[in-house]
Amino acid sequence: MNKHQNHRTLYIALGSNSADFPSVSADILHRANLQISKDIGNISKSSNVFKTPCFPAGAGPDFANAVIAVSTDMDLHSILANLHRIEADFGRERTQRWGQRTLDLDILADGDVIAPDLHTYQSWKDLPLDQQAKLAPSELILPHPRIQDRAFVLVPWREIAPEWRHPVLGRTVSELCAALPEKDRAEVVPIGGETAEK
């Protein structure tokens, strides 16, 4: 039985590009979900697991990606600390920005929260691509500043929350996904009908 009362919905992206793809990567996402359910809150919705090209190109094997909705009353600082600990438990080492990742857990959105403030969010959202590869924020930025650019986030997210509306951009997940190039969306393919949560 989950010890957390369910007060709000948090969206979390999961990714893994282990060398043994896709079976090990998909299993890692499943086991990570079990840990998230235990340590953070009830997983109310879970997308399919998708195969997506490694980003950036050439940085490693293809990814298994999924998005989950988590009901929780835990504060964001504690959630982030728990996610980092879960990543570490699965062997994640933060040695290279956008490098190969055994497990990657990113908070996409916490309702319509903008954190830490609109100016900081906008600065990270508008960061040039070459700087994105070198710089990482020292604090949690919400919504995740790269949501609108990434098919591997939006395609699975659209399965579970197509009507979630971005509090800054004013568009839903479905609208943000539709605005991406068709080629980008077509590269995000379900893995054998498997879901992130079994």
Phi, psi and omega per residue, in radians:
M1 nan 2.322 -3.079
N2 -1.297 2.389 -3.063
K3 -1.495 -0.141 -3.074
H4 -1.664 2.378 2.994
Q5 -1.371 2.544 -3.012
N6 -1.705 1.816 -3.067
H7 -1.906 -0.485 -3.095
R8 -2.670 2.915 -3.094
T9 -1.922 2.231 3.106
L10 -1.939 2.456 3.085
Y11 -1.907 2.262 -3.086
I12 -2.214 2.317 3.047
A13 -1.656 2.388 3.094
L14 -2.050 2.431 3.095
G15 -2.545 2.606 3.058
S16 -2.661 2.323 3.010
N17 -2.283 1.112 3.056
S18 -1.149 2.774 -3.097
A19 -1.114 -0.495 3.134
D20 -1.676 1.535 -3.058
F21 -1.855 2.489 0.049
P22 -1.745 -0.154 -2.943
S23 -1.058 -0.821 -3.102
V24 -1.193 -0.746 -3.129
S25 -1.070 -0.785 3.136
A26 -1.123 -0.672 3.119
D27 -1.165 -0.647 3.094
I28 -1.058 -0.745 3.129
L29 -1.113 -0.720 3.114
H30 -1.063 -0.819 -3.115
R31 -1.202 -0.583 3.076
A32 -1.127 -0.664 3.105
N33 -1.082 -0.707 3.099
L34 -1.040 -0.698 -3.134
Q35 -1.237 -0.693 3.094
I36 -1.077 -0.740 3.109
S37 -1.045 -0.661 -3.107
K38 -1.309 -0.700 -2.943
D39 -1.768 -0.335 -3.017
I40 -2.145 -0.841 -3.123
G41 2.954 3.034 -3.102
N42 -1.213 2.275 3.055
I43 -1.445 1.878 -3.064
S44 -1.487 -0.486 3.108
K45 -2.561 2.601 -3.141
S46 -2.521 2.304 3.130
S47 -1.351 2.972 2.872
N48 -1.018 2.807 2.945
V49 -1.553 2.283 -3.079
F50 -2.010 2.522 2.948
K51 -1.520 2.242 3.134
T52 -2.378 2.580 3.121
P53 -1.087 2.530 3.108
C54 -1.031 2.417 3.089
F55 -2.149 2.241 -0.125
P56 -1.275 2.839 -3.085
A57 -0.960 2.342 3.099
G58 1.533 -0.004 -3.084
A59 -1.457 -0.074 -3.140
G60 2.746 -2.926 3.125
P61 -1.159 2.951 3.042
D62 -1.049 2.796 -3.122
F63 -1.761 2.649 2.773
A64 -1.764 2.220 -3.097
N65 -2.265 2.607 3.060
A66 -2.718 2.892 3.046
V67 -2.301 2.423 3.119
I68 -2.189 2.687 2.999
A69 -1.853 2.213 -3.086
V70 -2.081 2.214 3.070
S71 -1.603 2.164 -3.037
T72 -2.712 2.782 2.970
D73 -2.070 0.169 -3.116
M74 -1.283 2.531 3.131
D75 -1.267 2.710 -3.025
L76 -1.070 -0.655 3.141
H77 -1.060 -0.781 -3.139
S78 -1.185 -0.675 3.110
I79 -1.064 -0.831 -3.121
L80 -1.087 -0.735 3.110
A81 -1.076 -0.724 3.111
N82 -1.132 -0.736 3.126
L83 -1.100 -0.743 3.117
H84 -1.111 -0.667 3.113
R85 -1.162 -0.726 3.109
I86 -1.092 -0.765 3.074
E87 -0.979 -0.806 -3.125
A88 -1.113 -0.656 3.110
D89 -1.075 -0.482 3.129
F90 -1.646 0.190 3.048
G91 1.573 0.228 3.130
R92 -1.193 2.267 3.046
E93 -2.145 2.187 -3.086
R94 -1.582 1.222 -3.088
T95 -1.787 -0.389 -3.077
Q96 -2.456 2.225 3.095
R97 -1.100 2.196 -3.133
W98 1.072 0.498 3.093
G99 -1.496 -3.063 3.113
Q100 -1.093 2.434 -3.028
R101 -2.350 2.111 3.049
T102 -1.053 -0.754 3.100
L103 -2.618 2.282 3.119
D104 -2.206 2.123 -3.141
L105 -2.132 2.047 -3.106
D106 -2.152 2.285 3.004
I107 -1.320 2.107 3.139
L108 -1.524 -0.768 -3.078
A109 -2.827 2.623 3.038
D110 -2.160 1.488 -3.042
G111 1.051 -2.245 3.105
D112 -1.886 0.444 -3.139
V113 -1.177 2.363 2.976
I114 -1.972 2.051 -3.042
A115 -2.378 2.539 -0.063
P116 -1.313 -0.385 3.093
D117 -2.889 2.917 -3.058
L118 -1.097 -0.722 -3.113
H119 -1.077 -0.800 -3.134
T120 -1.142 -0.749 3.089
Y121 -0.990 -0.848 -3.079
Q122 -1.096 -0.656 3.131
S123 -1.072 -0.751 3.138
W124 -1.295 -0.615 3.113
K125 -1.090 -0.674 -3.058
D126 -1.575 0.114 -3.111
L127 -1.114 2.263 3.120
P128 -1.030 2.630 -3.047
L129 -0.995 -0.700 -3.125
D130 -1.134 -0.514 3.093
Q131 -1.383 -0.544 3.110
Q132 -1.029 -0.624 -3.104
A133 -1.284 -0.280 -3.059
K134 -1.909 -0.513 -2.991
L135 -1.941 2.447 3.038
A136 -2.222 2.402 -3.129
P137 -1.149 2.608 3.127
S138 -1.510 -0.087 3.132
E139 -2.423 2.862 -3.123
L140 -1.244 2.227 3.099
I141 -1.889 2.168 3.123
L142 -2.317 2.478 -0.165
P143 -1.033 2.811 3.100
H144 -0.916 2.215 -3.005
P145 -1.193 -0.164 -3.114
R146 -1.848 0.078 -3.084
I147 -0.833 -0.903 -2.987
Q148 -1.193 -0.182 -3.074
D149 -1.748 -0.195 -2.848
R150 -2.081 1.936 3.097
A151 -1.134 -0.578 -3.098
F152 -1.200 -0.241 2.992
V153 -1.657 -0.864 -2.993
L154 -1.229 -0.640 -3.127
V155 -1.114 -0.890 3.080
P156 -1.186 -0.601 -3.129
W157 -1.121 -0.642 3.132
R158 -1.053 -0.505 3.123
E159 -1.126 -0.607 -2.996
I160 -1.899 -0.365 -3.098
A161 -2.625 1.078 -3.069
P162 -1.100 -0.421 -3.056
E163 -1.693 -0.003 3.059
W164 -1.028 2.297 -3.060
R165 -1.914 2.252 -3.138
H166 -1.139 2.173 -3.053
P167 -1.225 -0.265 3.107
V168 -1.820 -0.855 -3.073
L169 -1.378 -0.355 3.071
G170 1.313 0.179 -3.129
R171 -1.984 2.639 3.123
T172 -1.362 2.937 3.060
V173 -1.008 -0.745 3.123
S174 -1.051 -0.750 -3.131
E175 -1.195 -0.702 3.104
L176 -1.131 -0.700 3.135
C177 -1.149 -0.764 -3.131
A178 -1.112 -0.448 -3.113
A179 -1.371 -0.226 3.119
L180 -1.313 2.711 3.058
P181 -1.012 2.448 -3.125
E182 -0.983 -0.653 3.139
K183 -1.035 -0.746 -3.131
D184 -1.107 -0.758 -3.135
R185 -1.160 -0.671 -3.089
A186 -1.169 -0.386 -3.134
E187 -1.350 -0.206 -3.119
V188 -1.718 1.829 -2.928
V189 -2.125 2.297 3.103
P190 -1.029 2.485 3.104
I191 -1.600 1.738 3.001
G192 0.883 0.488 3.106
G193 1.296 0.076 3.140
E194 -1.253 2.510 3.045
T195 -1.848 2.769 -3.128
A196 -1.165 -0.501 3.108
E197 -2.034 2.160 -3.084
K198 -1.712 nan nan
